[in-house]
Amino acid sequence: MSNSIGALAFDNLKGTIDLPQMRREVENKSGDDGVSVFNTGRRGNTFELTGEYAFGTYALARTAESTWRNTFTGATVDITLGGVNFTGTGVAFVVLEVSASEIKPMPFYHCPRANVTPAWVLSATFRVQPVEV
């Protein structure tokens, strides 16, 4: 699987992963010269990934849409984006929600799976929170 969120595979997965890093806060005090910078701890920001998957029928796409919306329970999952797998990096991901989904008729969609003649493409946006494990 070159693109996946947990057990879900995608033909295409777009977005940028924000890994945890040290965050800092800048403080300015009125009447004092200069600024102070404080480390506030390591954490990652919430980010979005948009996945696409092609189906031969509308019914299959609709069933998958329901599955995508109900798969994630708050447990951590691994992500593979563009062939890069984040397993073993000390970071896992929690899917907070499927924030949008759409089924579009796309008979000329370029599907990377050779055994599929696409007619419908399901796309969905996943809101994800990285966590250190």
VENCORTA-V213441 format. One record per residue. RES is the residue in one small letter. PSI is psi in radians with two decimals (* if undefined). D_FIRST is the distance of its C-alpha to the first C-alpha in Angstrom with 1 decimal. Layout:
res=RES psi=PSI d_first=D_FIRST
res=RES psi=PSI d_first=D_FIRST
//
This chain:
res=m psi=2.07 d_first=0.0
res=s psi=-0.27 d_first=3.8
res=n psi=2.06 d_first=5.5
res=s psi=2.69 d_first=6.4
res=i psi=1.94 d_first=9.9
res=g psi=-2.27 d_first=10.7
res=a psi=-0.09 d_first=9.6
res=l psi=2.19 d_first=9.3
res=a psi=2.64 d_first=6.5
res=f psi=2.57 d_first=8.1
res=d psi=-0.63 d_first=9.2
res=n psi=2.35 d_first=10.8
res=l psi=2.10 d_first=11.2
res=k psi=2.57 d_first=14.6
res=g psi=3.09 d_first=16.7
res=t psi=2.26 d_first=17.9
res=i psi=2.30 d_first=17.4
res=d psi=1.77 d_first=20.9
res=l psi=2.68 d_first=21.0
res=p psi=2.47 d_first=24.2
res=q psi=2.91 d_first=27.1
res=m psi=2.24 d_first=30.9
res=r psi=2.60 d_first=32.4
res=r psi=2.67 d_first=36.0
res=e psi=2.38 d_first=38.8
res=v psi=2.33 d_first=41.7
res=e psi=2.25 d_first=45.1
res=n psi=2.27 d_first=48.2
res=k psi=2.29 d_first=51.5
res=s psi=2.27 d_first=54.3
res=g psi=-0.24 d_first=57.2
res=d psi=2.45 d_first=55.2
res=d psi=2.56 d_first=54.3
res=g psi=-3.00 d_first=50.7
res=v psi=2.81 d_first=47.6
res=s psi=2.46 d_first=45.9
res=v psi=2.23 d_first=42.2
res=f psi=2.36 d_first=40.8
res=n psi=2.29 d_first=37.6
res=t psi=0.07 d_first=36.3
res=g psi=2.84 d_first=33.4
res=r psi=2.29 d_first=29.7
res=r psi=2.78 d_first=27.4
res=g psi=2.66 d_first=24.6
res=n psi=2.65 d_first=25.2
res=t psi=2.45 d_first=23.5
res=f psi=2.98 d_first=21.2
res=e psi=2.47 d_first=19.5
res=l psi=2.41 d_first=16.0
res=t psi=2.13 d_first=16.0
res=g psi=2.59 d_first=13.1
res=e psi=2.54 d_first=13.6
res=y psi=2.33 d_first=12.7
res=a psi=2.51 d_first=15.0
res=f psi=2.68 d_first=17.2
res=g psi=-0.43 d_first=20.0
res=t psi=2.75 d_first=22.5
res=y psi=-0.68 d_first=23.6
res=a psi=-0.72 d_first=23.9
res=l psi=-0.71 d_first=20.2
res=a psi=-0.73 d_first=19.4
res=r psi=-0.71 d_first=22.2
res=t psi=-0.76 d_first=20.9
res=a psi=-0.66 d_first=17.4
res=e psi=-0.78 d_first=19.3
res=s psi=-0.72 d_first=21.3
res=t psi=-0.81 d_first=18.4
res=w psi=-0.72 d_first=16.8
res=r psi=-0.44 d_first=20.2
res=n psi=0.09 d_first=20.9
res=t psi=-0.66 d_first=17.8
res=f psi=2.28 d_first=18.6
res=t psi=0.04 d_first=21.7
res=g psi=-0.13 d_first=22.2
res=a psi=2.72 d_first=20.4
res=t psi=2.58 d_first=18.3
res=v psi=2.87 d_first=14.5
res=d psi=2.73 d_first=11.9
res=i psi=2.41 d_first=10.2
res=t psi=2.10 d_first=7.5
res=l psi=2.02 d_first=9.2
res=g psi=0.58 d_first=9.2
res=g psi=-0.12 d_first=7.3
res=v psi=2.05 d_first=9.9
res=n psi=2.31 d_first=9.4
res=f psi=0.15 d_first=12.7
res=t psi=2.39 d_first=13.1
res=g psi=0.12 d_first=16.5
res=t psi=-0.06 d_first=18.0
res=g psi=0.12 d_first=20.4
res=v psi=2.32 d_first=18.9
res=a psi=3.10 d_first=17.3
res=f psi=2.52 d_first=17.2
res=v psi=2.15 d_first=19.2
res=v psi=2.01 d_first=18.5
res=l psi=-0.67 d_first=22.2
res=e psi=2.79 d_first=22.0
res=v psi=1.84 d_first=20.6
res=s psi=-0.33 d_first=23.3
res=a psi=2.56 d_first=23.1
res=s psi=2.69 d_first=21.5
res=e psi=2.43 d_first=22.5
res=i psi=2.12 d_first=22.2
res=k psi=2.45 d_first=23.3
res=p psi=2.13 d_first=24.4
res=m psi=1.32 d_first=22.7
res=p psi=-0.29 d_first=23.4
res=f psi=0.33 d_first=22.7
res=y psi=2.33 d_first=19.2
res=h psi=1.75 d_first=17.1
res=c psi=2.24 d_first=14.1
res=p psi=-0.24 d_first=11.4
res=r psi=2.09 d_first=11.2
res=a psi=-0.46 d_first=14.4
res=n psi=0.20 d_first=15.5
res=v psi=2.24 d_first=16.0
res=t psi=1.73 d_first=19.2
res=p psi=2.50 d_first=18.8
res=a psi=-0.48 d_first=21.9
res=w psi=2.44 d_first=20.8
res=v psi=2.18 d_first=18.2
res=l psi=2.20 d_first=17.7
res=s psi=2.50 d_first=17.4
res=a psi=2.58 d_first=17.9
res=t psi=2.20 d_first=18.7
res=f psi=2.24 d_first=17.9
res=r psi=2.16 d_first=20.5
res=v psi=2.46 d_first=19.2
res=q psi=2.11 d_first=21.3
res=p psi=2.50 d_first=20.3
res=v psi=2.49 d_first=22.3
res=e psi=2.41 d_first=23.1
res=v psi=* d_first=22.7
//
